[in-house]
Amino acid sequence: WHKAVEYEGNPIFKAETEIEKGLPYNGTNHSASAKPFSDGVWYDSEDGLYKMWYMAGSYYGTALATSKDGINWERAEYDVVPGTNLVLHPANTQVRDSNAIIINPFAKLKSEKYNMIQILDPTKIIGQIYTSADGIHWTYRARTAALGDRTTMFYNPFRQKWVYSLRSYWHDRSRDYSESDS
C-alpha cells in the first residue's frame, strides 16, 4: 500500500563464516556463498523470530540464521556440525542444490512443523524430503521422483490447498503444478 523504499543498510545478509566465505572447511573446498535461494525466510510466531535457511558455501550445506526484526541476523552454533550454524551437512545429503523449507501451521505432529525438499546435485535431478520439530534437527523421510532445481512447496490460503510446484523440462524451463488437501 506504499511505494517500496530500498533499505540503505543493504546488504543485510552477507558471507561471514569460514564456510560462507568459501574457505577450506573440514577438508572441503567450495566457493563463497550465503544466499537464501529458495530455502525460505519465515516468521515463526511461536518463537517470535524470523528464520532464514540458506546455502552456506556454494553447493555445500544448509544453515539457519534468526532475527528479531528481519534486518539484523544472528548465526547460532548448533550441534549438527559443531562450531557452525549448519542444520544439514552435505556428508549426509550429497551435494545440495536448492531447498524449499516451510513452516507448516497445520502440522498435527510437532515433528512435522518444518518441512523441507532438498534438491540434490542437479545432474542427478532428485530430491529428498525431510521434517523437523525445530528447524535444526532434520529427519529424512523419502526420496522424490525426478524433478528440477527451484522446485518448491507452499500453502495457498485462498484455495486452502498445498501446492507442489516442480521445475520440469518438458518444454525448456517449464513448471508442473500440483495441488493437494494434505
C-alpha positions as CSV (number, residue, x, y, z in Angstrom):
1,W,0.0,0.0,0.0
2,H,3.0,2.2,-0.3
3,K,5.9,2.7,-2.6
4,A,8.8,0.4,-1.7
5,V,11.9,2.1,-0.5
6,E,15.3,0.5,-0.7
7,Y,16.9,-0.2,2.7
8,E,20.1,1.9,3.0
9,G,21.8,-0.8,5.1
10,N,22.0,-3.3,2.2
11,P,23.1,-6.0,2.0
12,I,21.5,-7.1,5.3
13,F,23.0,-10.6,4.9
14,K,26.4,-11.5,3.6
15,A,29.0,-14.2,3.9
16,E,30.6,-14.1,7.4
17,T,31.6,-17.6,8.5
18,E,34.5,-19.6,7.1
19,I,32.1,-21.9,5.2
20,E,30.2,-19.0,3.7
21,K,33.4,-17.2,2.7
22,G,34.5,-20.4,0.8
23,L,37.5,-21.0,3.0
24,P,38.6,-24.7,3.2
25,Y,36.5,-26.3,5.8
26,N,36.8,-29.9,7.0
27,G,39.0,-30.8,4.0
28,T,36.4,-29.4,1.5
29,N,37.0,-26.5,-0.9
30,H,33.9,-24.7,-2.2
31,S,33.0,-21.2,-3.5
32,A,31.8,-18.4,-1.3
33,S,28.0,-18.2,-0.7
34,A,25.5,-17.1,1.8
35,K,22.2,-17.0,0.0
36,P,18.7,-17.9,0.9
37,F,18.0,-19.2,-2.7
38,S,14.5,-20.7,-2.4
39,D,15.2,-22.2,1.0
40,G,12.9,-19.9,2.9
41,V,12.6,-16.8,5.2
42,W,9.7,-17.2,7.5
43,Y,8.3,-15.6,10.6
44,D,7.8,-18.2,13.3
45,S,5.1,-16.8,15.6
46,E,5.7,-19.5,18.2
47,D,9.3,-18.4,18.7
48,G,8.8,-14.7,17.8
49,L,11.7,-14.9,15.3
50,Y,12.3,-14.6,11.6
51,K,14.1,-17.8,10.4
52,M,16.2,-17.9,7.3
53,W,17.5,-21.2,5.9
54,Y,20.2,-20.7,3.3
55,M,23.0,-22.2,1.3
56,A,26.2,-21.8,3.2
57,G,29.1,-22.2,0.8
58,S,28.3,-22.8,-2.8
59,Y,26.5,-26.2,-3.0
60,Y,27.9,-27.0,0.4
61,G,25.4,-27.1,3.4
62,T,22.2,-25.7,4.7
63,A,22.4,-23.2,7.5
64,L,20.0,-21.3,9.7
65,A,20.1,-17.7,10.8
66,T,17.5,-16.0,13.0
67,S,16.4,-12.4,13.5
68,K,14.0,-10.5,15.8
69,D,13.4,-7.8,13.2
70,G,14.2,-9.3,9.8
71,I,17.2,-7.0,9.3
72,N,19.8,-8.0,11.9
73,W,20.6,-11.7,11.6
74,E,22.3,-14.0,14.1
75,R,24.1,-17.3,13.4
76,A,23.9,-19.5,16.5
77,E,26.1,-22.6,16.7
78,Y,24.1,-25.8,16.5
79,D,25.1,-29.4,17.4
80,V,24.5,-30.7,13.9
81,V,28.0,-29.8,12.8
82,P,29.7,-28.5,16.0
83,G,31.0,-24.9,15.8
84,T,28.7,-24.0,12.8
85,N,25.2,-23.0,12.2
86,L,24.7,-25.8,9.6
87,V,21.5,-27.7,10.1
88,L,22.0,-30.1,7.2
89,H,25.5,-31.2,6.2
90,P,26.5,-32.4,2.7
91,A,28.1,-35.5,4.0
92,N,24.6,-36.7,4.9
93,T,22.8,-35.5,1.8
94,Q,25.3,-35.5,-1.1
95,V,25.8,-32.1,-2.9
96,R,22.8,-29.8,-2.2
97,D,21.4,-27.5,-4.9
98,S,18.3,-25.6,-3.9
99,N,15.9,-26.3,-1.0
100,A,12.4,-25.4,-0.2
101,I,11.6,-25.1,3.5
102,I,8.2,-24.2,5.0
103,I,6.7,-23.9,8.5
104,N,3.5,-26.0,8.5
105,P,1.0,-24.2,10.8
106,F,-1.4,-27.2,10.4
107,A,1.0,-29.9,11.4
108,K,-0.7,-32.5,13.6
109,L,2.7,-33.8,14.9
110,K,5.3,-31.5,16.4
111,S,7.9,-33.5,14.5
112,E,6.4,-32.2,11.2
113,K,6.2,-28.5,12.0
114,Y,9.0,-27.8,9.5
115,N,9.1,-29.4,6.0
116,M,12.0,-29.5,3.5
117,I,12.5,-30.6,-0.1
118,Q,16.2,-30.7,-0.7
119,I,17.2,-30.8,-4.4
120,L,20.5,-32.7,-4.8
121,D,23.2,-32.4,-7.4
122,P,21.3,-31.0,-10.5
123,T,22.9,-33.7,-12.7
124,K,21.0,-36.3,-10.7
125,I,17.7,-34.3,-10.6
126,I,16.3,-35.9,-7.5
127,G,15.3,-34.6,-4.1
128,Q,14.9,-35.7,-0.6
129,I,12.1,-34.9,1.9
130,Y,12.8,-34.0,5.5
131,T,10.7,-33.0,8.5
132,S,11.8,-31.3,11.8
133,A,10.3,-30.2,15.1
134,D,12.7,-27.3,15.5
135,G,14.1,-26.5,12.0
136,I,17.5,-27.6,13.2
137,H,17.4,-31.4,13.5
138,W,16.0,-32.9,10.4
139,T,14.6,-36.4,9.8
140,Y,14.9,-38.0,6.4
141,R,11.5,-39.2,5.1
142,A,11.7,-40.1,1.4
143,R,13.4,-39.6,-1.9
144,T,11.4,-37.8,-4.6
145,A,10.8,-38.8,-8.2
146,A,12.6,-36.8,-10.9
147,L,12.4,-33.0,-10.5
148,G,14.4,-29.9,-11.2
149,D,16.1,-27.3,-9.1
150,R,13.9,-24.5,-7.7
151,T,11.1,-27.0,-7.0
152,T,9.0,-25.5,-4.2
153,M,6.1,-26.2,-2.0
154,F,3.7,-23.8,-0.2
155,Y,0.2,-23.5,1.2
156,N,-2.3,-21.4,-0.8
157,P,-4.6,-19.9,1.8
158,F,-7.0,-18.7,-0.9
159,R,-7.7,-22.1,-2.2
160,Q,-6.9,-23.9,1.0
161,K,-4.6,-26.3,-0.8
162,W,-1.0,-27.4,-0.5
163,V,0.9,-26.7,-3.7
164,Y,3.9,-28.6,-5.2
165,S,5.5,-26.5,-7.9
166,L,8.1,-28.5,-9.8
167,R,10.6,-27.3,-12.3
168,S,10.2,-29.6,-15.2
169,Y,12.0,-30.0,-18.5
170,W,9.1,-30.9,-20.9
171,H,9.5,-27.5,-22.6
172,D,12.6,-25.5,-21.9
173,R,12.2,-24.0,-18.4
174,S,8.7,-25.0,-17.6
175,R,6.8,-25.8,-14.3
176,D,4.4,-28.6,-13.3
177,Y,1.9,-27.6,-10.6
178,S,0.0,-30.0,-8.3
179,E,-2.5,-29.3,-5.5
180,S,-3.5,-31.4,-2.6
181,D,-5.6,-31.1,0.6
182,S,-2.8,-32.6,2.7
